[in-house]
Amino acid sequence: MTANSFDMSQGGDAGKVLFGLVCVVAIAWIYLLAGAGVEMEQMGMGGGKMMLMSPAWRPSYAALVFAMWAIMMVAMMLPSAAPAILKAVSLAHERPEGVGGIPTALFFAAGYLMVWTGFSFAATLLQWALDSAHLLSETMAIRSRVVAGVLVILVGLYQLTPLKQTFLRRCRSSVRCLAEDQHQSAWAIVRQGMQHGVSCLGCCSGLMCLSFVGGLMNTLWMAVVALWVLAEKALPWGSCTARLTGAVLVAWGSVSLAIAVF
């Protein structure tokens, strides 16, 4: 294989992977915009008034909520993982003994999404607990201003911790670390994706919890959080953005809490 054909192959695989990522993310957002298959039940309040309520937590509804969370994580987190996935593809071409560019992207993305699928399971359990305590509205947002304010403050405080900065630094440096890992078997690539996913989970899980503040059915709020995450991970001043975000969240949560209490 000549150098020119090698470069064309590398560019071709990267282009196909990027196109695939765009399509998957677009489909995920379309699914969320369509309501994620979650329909509220109506209950009569008398006098012709109706109130929307979440369906009962049967196994079928729990599976639907879990699918919603898993697809939401694809929509929100896969764009910020694109640089690492594309880097893994380029490294696959530099190491011809590996599994190839497109399979590398699939294995890496699978490992990455395994981590966020685990988060989706935990988020489903949290949603069930909040809903069972009648703390969620028809938009799947926390009803109590006090609880919402406390949650925003906690997320803001986490943004300011050294632990958050450590995870963010690891997440931002994952692209460089990939080049240092010489293992290119299928399992090694999945493991690399999982390691990147764990770093992103430690970095972004707090922000994901803000979904319960804006409402899980509020796709505009979800898009804002997704862009927020992308800014922290991709922009040169991402660490400063995280700290600024923390300060804003603490201030916002404190004001909301004060209004709710007094």
C-alpha positions in Angstrom: 0.0 0.0 0.0 1.4 3.4 -1.0 1.5 6.4 1.3 -1.2 8.2 -0.7 -3.5 5.2 -0.6 -2.9 4.9 3.1 -3.8 8.6 3.7 -7.0 8.2 1.5 -8.0 5.1 3.5 -7.5 6.9 6.8 -9.4 10.0 5.7 -12.2 7.8 4.2 -12.6 5.9 7.5 -12.6 9.0 9.5 -15.2 10.6 7.2 -17.4 7.5 7.4 -17.1 7.4 11.2 -17.9 11.1 11.5 -20.9 10.7 9.3 -22.1 7.8 11.3 -21.8 9.7 14.5 -23.8 12.6 13.1 -26.5 10.2 12.0 -26.7 8.4 15.3 -26.8 11.6 17.4 -29.4 13.1 15.0 -31.6 10.0 15.4 -31.3 10.1 19.1 -32.3 13.8 19.3 -35.3 13.1 17.0 -36.4 10.3 19.3 -36.2 12.6 22.3 -38.0 15.5 20.4 -40.8 13.0 19.6 -41.3 12.4 23.3 -39.2 9.3 23.7 -42.3 7.1 23.7 -43.3 8.4 27.2 -46.9 9.5 27.4 -48.5 11.0 30.4 -51.8 9.6 31.8 -54.8 11.9 32.4 -56.7 11.9 35.6 -60.0 13.7 36.1 -60.0 16.3 38.9 -63.7 17.2 38.7 -65.4 20.1 37.0 -63.9 19.0 33.7 -60.4 19.6 34.9 -57.7 17.1 34.0 -54.2 16.5 35.5 -51.3 14.8 33.8 -49.7 12.0 35.7 -46.8 9.6 35.1 -47.8 6.0 34.2 -47.5 3.4 37.0 -44.1 1.9 37.3 -44.7 -1.4 35.6 -41.7 -3.3 34.1 -42.7 -2.1 30.6 -42.7 1.6 31.7 -39.4 1.1 33.6 -37.8 -0.3 30.5 -39.1 2.6 28.5 -37.7 5.1 30.9 -34.3 3.3 30.9 -34.3 3.4 27.1 -35.1 7.1 27.2 -32.1 7.7 29.5 -29.8 5.5 27.5 -30.7 7.3 24.2 -30.5 10.6 26.0 -26.9 9.8 26.9 -26.1 9.0 23.3 -27.6 12.3 22.2 -25.8 14.4 24.8 -22.5 12.6 25.4 -21.5 11.1 22.1 -20.7 14.4 20.4 -18.1 15.3 23.1 -16.6 11.8 22.6 -16.2 12.3 18.9 -12.5 13.6 19.1 -11.4 10.6 21.0 -13.2 8.2 18.7 -11.7 9.8 15.6 -8.2 9.7 17.3 -8.7 6.0 17.9 -9.5 5.6 14.2 -6.3 7.4 13.1 -4.2 5.3 15.5 -5.7 2.1 14.0 -4.3 3.1 10.6 -0.9 3.8 12.1 -0.9 0.2 13.6 -1.8 -2.1 10.7 -1.8 -5.1 13.1 -4.9 -3.8 14.7 -8.6 -4.4 13.9 -9.1 -1.6 11.4 -10.5 1.9 11.5 -14.2 1.5 11.5 -14.3 -1.6 13.8 -12.0 0.4 16.2 -14.6 3.2 16.2 -17.4 0.8 17.0 -15.5 -1.0 19.8 -14.4 2.3 21.4 -17.9 3.8 21.2 -19.3 0.6 22.6 -17.0 0.8 25.6 -17.7 4.4 26.1 -21.5 3.9 26.0 -21.4 0.9 28.3 -20.4 3.4 31.1 -23.2 5.8 30.3 -25.6 2.9 30.0 -24.7 2.0 33.6 -25.4 5.7 34.5 -28.8 5.4 32.7 -29.7 2.4 34.9 -28.8 4.4 38.1 -30.7 7.4 36.8 -33.8 5.3 36.1 -33.7 4.0 39.7 -33.4 7.7 40.9 -36.3 8.7 38.8 -38.4 5.9 40.2 -37.5 6.9 43.7 -38.4 10.6 43.1 -41.6 9.7 41.3 -42.7 7.3 44.0 -42.2 10.1 46.5 -44.4 12.3 44.3 -41.5 14.8 43.8 -41.7 14.8 40.0 -44.0 17.0 37.8 -45.6 16.0 34.5 -42.5 17.3 32.7 -40.4 15.0 35.0 -38.9 17.9 36.8 -38.5 18.1 40.6 -41.7 19.8 42.0 -40.1 21.0 45.2 -38.2 24.3 44.9 -36.3 23.5 48.0 -35.1 20.1 46.7 -34.3 21.6 43.3 -32.4 24.4 44.9 -30.4 22.0 47.0 -29.6 19.8 44.0 -28.4 22.8 42.0 -26.1 24.0 44.9 -24.7 20.5 45.3 -23.9 20.2 41.6 -22.3 23.7 41.7 -20.2 22.8 44.7 -19.0 19.6 42.9 -18.0 21.7 39.9 -15.6 23.6 42.2 -13.9 20.5 43.7 -10.5 19.2 42.8 -12.1 15.8 42.0 -14.2 17.4 39.3 -11.0 19.1 37.9 -9.1 15.8 38.0 -11.8 14.0 36.0 -12.1 16.9 33.6 -8.4 16.9 33.0 -8.3 13.2 32.4 -11.3 13.5 30.0 -9.6 16.3 28.1 -6.3 14.4 27.9 -7.8 11.1 26.8 -7.0 11.8 23.1 -3.3 12.2 24.0 -3.3 9.1 26.2 -4.7 6.9 23.4 -1.5 7.4 21.5 0.5 6.0 24.4 -1.6 2.8 24.6 0.0 0.3 22.3 -2.6 -2.4 22.7 -5.0 -2.6 19.7 -7.0 -5.8 20.2 -10.8 -5.5 20.2 -11.0 -5.9 24.0 -8.2 -3.3 24.5 -10.1 -0.8 22.4 -13.3 -1.4 24.3 -11.3 -1.0 27.5 -10.0 2.3 26.2 -13.5 3.5 25.5 -14.6 2.5 29.0 -11.7 4.4 30.6 -12.7 7.5 28.6 -16.3 6.9 29.6 -15.4 6.7 33.3 -13.4 10.0 33.1 -16.4 11.6 31.4 -18.8 10.2 33.9 -16.8 11.7 36.8 -16.7 15.0 34.9 -20.2 15.3 33.7 -22.6 13.2 35.8 -23.4 16.1 38.1 -24.4 18.2 35.1 -26.6 15.3 33.9 -28.4 15.4 37.3 -29.6 18.9 36.4 -32.0 17.1 34.0 -34.3 16.7 37.0 -34.3 20.5 37.5 -35.1 21.5 33.9 -37.3 18.5 33.2 -36.5 15.3 31.4 -39.1 16.2 28.7 -37.6 19.6 28.1 -35.4 19.0 25.1 -34.2 22.6 25.0 -32.8 22.2 28.5 -31.2 18.9 27.5 -29.5 20.7 24.5 -28.2 23.5 26.7 -26.7 20.9 29.1 -25.1 19.0 26.2 -23.5 22.2 24.8 -22.3 23.0 28.4 -20.6 19.6 28.6 -19.1 20.0 25.1 -17.7 23.4 26.1 -16.0 22.1 29.2 -14.4 19.2 27.4 -13.5 20.8 24.1 -12.7 24.5 24.6 -9.2 25.5 25.6 -10.5 27.3 28.7 -12.7 24.3 29.7 -11.4 24.2 33.3 -12.2 27.8 33.9 -15.7 27.2 32.3 -16.3 24.5 34.8 -15.4 26.7 37.8 -17.5 29.6 36.4 -20.4 27.2 36.0 -20.0 26.0 39.6 -20.1 29.6 40.9 -23.2 30.4 38.8 -25.0 27.2 39.9 -24.3 27.9 43.6 -25.6 31.4 43.2 -28.6 30.3 41.3 -29.4 27.5 43.7 -29.0 29.7 46.7 -31.3 32.4 45.4 -33.9 29.7 44.4 -33.6 28.1 47.8 -34.0 31.5 49.6 -37.1 32.3 47.6 -38.6 28.9 48.3 -37.9 29.1 52.1 -38.7 32.7 52.7 
